Amino acid sequence: MKIIARILNLRKDASGSALLLSGTMMFLIVMAVVLNGDMNKAVYDRIVAQNAVDAAAEAAALWEARGCNVIQHLNNIHYEGNKILFVAESAALVGCGSAIFAVPAVHAAKAYPILYPAAVIAALVSCGACGLAPIIDEGQEYFASAINGFQEVARTAFPILAVGYANQIAQASGGDNLLEVIPQYVGSLMDAGGVNWGGTEDVLSGIEGLPAPLNSLTIAAIPWTIIGDDTFFTMGIVTNAGSELPWKTPEWWNDMASTIYPVAKTECSSAWEYGSAFSWMKDSPDDWGWADNYYQGNPGYMTWVAGKKNQEEVAGLGNMRWLKAKEGATFVDTNMMYSGEVVNPDKLRVPAFIALASSQVEGTPVISYTDEVNSKGTLIPVYLPFNYKKPTRGDELSPIGIYH
């Protein structure tokens, strides 16, 4: 009877219920903490990715702005140099015109001993100045060629520096290798869309095996000029032909020089007793004067990418396994909690993230001539290269999407 009574009393016995409930609640609390940790990790990775790409975009714009300023300084030097050379060559040609009359005046002054020394000095000065005209003209060509050469180097070098420094600062800001991030990100998108991409995963994952330095890339440039007539690696800067002084000498001036100098050279080098002193005078150039190009333009916007690759689940529960409750069990020694069909064999992970940022050079653009050189880089809303309207400085930009 006592046994039967105990069995009947079990229905009224509540001892141990609190322990069972506490164990269940503890499990739920632990799972909530784990999920919260995973969520925090995901949010943190997203912030790091955005910070990395923002820093990269600003660094790139900074270096392109420096390139603009260097090219503008060279434009200014070119402009001022041409002014000085034009005045100098014009003065030399004035000497040629004077020499045409000064040398015959020496012959006439022989009859007047008092005037003869002054006539000789005038002829020597005039011929000496005239002889410099073709030298200055040729020197101007070398000067312009050197300036344009430096500008071309700057136009090519600074975008490369922009890529290098943007890549470096993205890495320092926590950005991961895009050759790892992009395959993981594309894979997660295709998985979310229910697309079976098994073969594609192998192809994209194989990108990670590329040799250095390709394998160390952390960011990538997406210049809007990719579909335009300019390119990212020339900063959207073009050469324009000068139409007036000091970029281009007038035609009448060129014709005057080609007419006066040969006559003056003949007079100075052979028509009088001091002619041998001017045998150094050069022949007349085929083309007098110059028509120089200058650099003009402004970089368009640049859109950059950086990202964070996927991470292991915080509590290590991504394999969905359970530890054996036996003596001597290890973390590796586990059993599957679920023994049915494996729907997705991949681990549960904190997903990969990518972030976008655009930047642009603002301030005084690179133009033919200006006293101000103050180009600077700045972040702008995100613009993608397939924008229906090609944005340039001064236009109202049309954003595709603002991602940060």
ABEGO torsion letter per residue (X at the ends): XAAAAAAAAAAABABGAAAAAAAAAAAAAAAAAAAAAAAAAAAAAAAAAAAAAAAAAAAAAAAAAAAAAAAAAAAAAAAAAAAAAAAAAAAAAAAAAAAAAAAAAAAAAAABAAAAAAAAAAAAAAAAAAAAAAAAAAAAAAAAAAAAAAAAAAAAAAAAAAAAAAAAAAAAAGBBBAAAAAAAAAAAAAAAAGBBAAAAAAAAAAAAABBOAAAABABBBBBAAAABABBAAAGGBBBBBBABOAABBBAAAAAAAAAAAAAAAAAAAAABAAAAAAAABBBBBABBEBBBBBBBEBBBBBBBBBBBBBBBBAAGAAAGBBBBBBBGBBAABBBBABABBBABABBBBBBBBBBBBBBBBBEBBBBABBABBABBBBBBBBBBAABABBBBBGBBBBBABBAX
